[in-house]
Amino acid sequence: MRRVFRAMVLVLLTASCGGAKYSAPRNLDNACSILKQRPHYIKAFRATERRWGVPVAVQMATIYQESKFIGDARTPLRYTLGVIPMGRQSSAFGYAQALDATWKEYQRETNNRSAKRDDIRDATDFMGWYMNKTRNRNGVRLSDARNQYLAYHEGHTGFSRGTYNGKPWLVRIADEVGARATTYDVQLASCRAARR
């Protein structure tokens, strides 16, 4: 009986420790609060800003929309007959919700084969790489969170074809991403956590 009890305690402790790494920060509407809770985030955001030129607020607004800052976020399961799981809606995973194929392209082009989608540094670097491609292919400024998000969601070809125009829900979300980036930018200007 003691062995069973010890095993149960060990399993519960392991399970409770594992989830904390990927839990969302509290108060996602405040950039300073996010950075205060997760001080390592600002180092990742700043490194991406230095390397790729993507403003911290744009990175944060995009991650908010994609994963709510949950490192192991996945798309919902699809069901047949309403109850039988048939796999995920897509291969999107991690902070940046990068698809398998796009992530492999990033790893190959940046020679960063060990990059992981659930690592904030790699996820932000991926976003910087992708958003630079958007600027180069589609002429979208790196500070334009709204249109960067549309291209991020639709892909470079879809964005250039304007596929988002037939998706009013996506245009609304992109507007929200743009507004959130502006809000985060104002907040970051006045918070100590962003100066680290």
N, C-alpha and C positions, 0 to 999 in steps of 0.2 A: 504494500500500500504506500509506503514511504517513497519508493522509487517512482511510482506513478505520479504521486504528488509533486516530487522534485521535477520530473519531466514536464508536467503541466506548467509549473512555475517558470521553468527555463524557456519553454515555448512562448509563454505570455510575455516574458521579459524581452525575448528576441523580437517578437512581433511588435511590441510597443516601441522599441528602439528603431526599428527599420523604417517606419513611416515618417518619422520626424524629419529626415533628410529632405524629403520632398514636399512637406506641407507648405501651404501658402502662407505668406506673411499676413498679419492682421492689417486692417485698414488700407486696402489697396488703392484707395482714392488719394492717398497722401504719399508722395514720392519720398519725403524725408522719413516718414515712419517705416517705409519698406527698407530703406538703406540703413536705418538705425537697427532694425531687427536682423538684417542680413548684410553686415558690413563688407563681406567679401564680394557682394554684387558690384559695388562701385568700382572696385579694381578691374573687374571684367568689363564693365561699361566703358571705363576710361581707356582701357587697352584697345577696345574696338574703335572708340572715337579717334584715338591716335593713329591706329593702323589704317582704318577705312574711311574716316571722316563722318561717320554717322553719329549725330548728336545723341547724348545719353537719353534725353526725353523721348526721342523717336524709338530707340531700342526698348525702353521701358513700356511705352504705350503699345508697341507691337507684341511684346511678351505678355502684357496684361490681356490683350485680346486673344492671343493664341492659347495660353495655358494658365492664366491667372497666377503665374510664377510658381507653378507646380512642375518640378523637374521631370517627373515620370508620367506626365499627362499623356493620355491616349484618346483617340476618337472613340465614340460609343460603339458598342457591338451592334451588328445587324441581326435581325431575327426573321426567321421564316415561320409562317403560321402564328406569329406573335409570341412564340415561346422557344423555338429551337435556335440557339446561337449559330450564326453563319460567318463569324469572323468580324473584324473591325471594318468601319466605313472606309478607312484608308490606312496607309502605313505611317501616317504622321505620328511623331513621338517627341517627347521632351519639351523643354522650355519654348523652343522656337517652332514646335510642331513640324519639323522638317520631314519630308517624305524620304523613304529609303533611297530611291534613285538619285534625288537631288543631293542628299547627304553624301552618297558615294562620290558624286561628281565633285562636291566641295572637298572631300578628303583627298581625292586624286589631284585636283588643281592646286590645292594649297600644300600638298605633300604632308598632310597631317592625318595619316592613316589611323592614329590612335585616338582621334577626336571622338567624344561621346556626346550624344544629344541630351543627356541628363546632367551634363556639366555646364554650369552657367558660363564659364569662360569660352568653351567651345561653341555653345549655342549663340552667344553674342557675336563671336567671330564669324560664324556661319551667316548670321544676319547681315553683318557688315559686308561680307563677300557677295551675298545675294543682292543687296541693295545697291552695291556698286555696279553690278551687272545691269540692274534696272536703269541706273543713271546712264550707263554707256549705251545700252540698247534702245532705251525709250526716252531718254532725256529728262528723267524725273530727278529733281534736286534731292539730295540726301536729307535735307531738312523738311521735305514735303511728306509728312507722315501719312496723310490721307492717300495720296497716289502711290506712295511706296507700298502701302498696305494692299491696295487694289492689285498691284503687280505681284505682290507676295502671294496673294490668294489665288489669282487667276493664272499666274505664270507669265513669262515675258511675252510670249506669242499671244496669249489670251488678252493680255492688257493692251497690246498694240492693236488688236482687232476690236477692242471695246466690248468684250463679252460681258463685262460687269454692267453695261447699260441695260441688259435684259434681266438684271437681278436687283430690284429696288432694295431688298433687304441688305444686300452686300454694300450698296452705295451708302445706306444709312449707317451701317457698322463702320465703314471707312471714315465717314464724317465724325463718328464718335472717337475713332482712333486719333484723328487729327485734333479734335478738341481735347482729348486726354493728353496728347503730347504737349499742347500749349499749356495746359494746367500743370503738368509735371515740370515743364520748363520754368514756369514762374516759381513753383515751390522749390525747385533745386537751387535757384538763385539765392534763396534766403536760408538754406539749411546747412548746418555744420557737417552733417554726414556726407554731403556731396563734395566737400572740400578735401576729403582724405586722399 
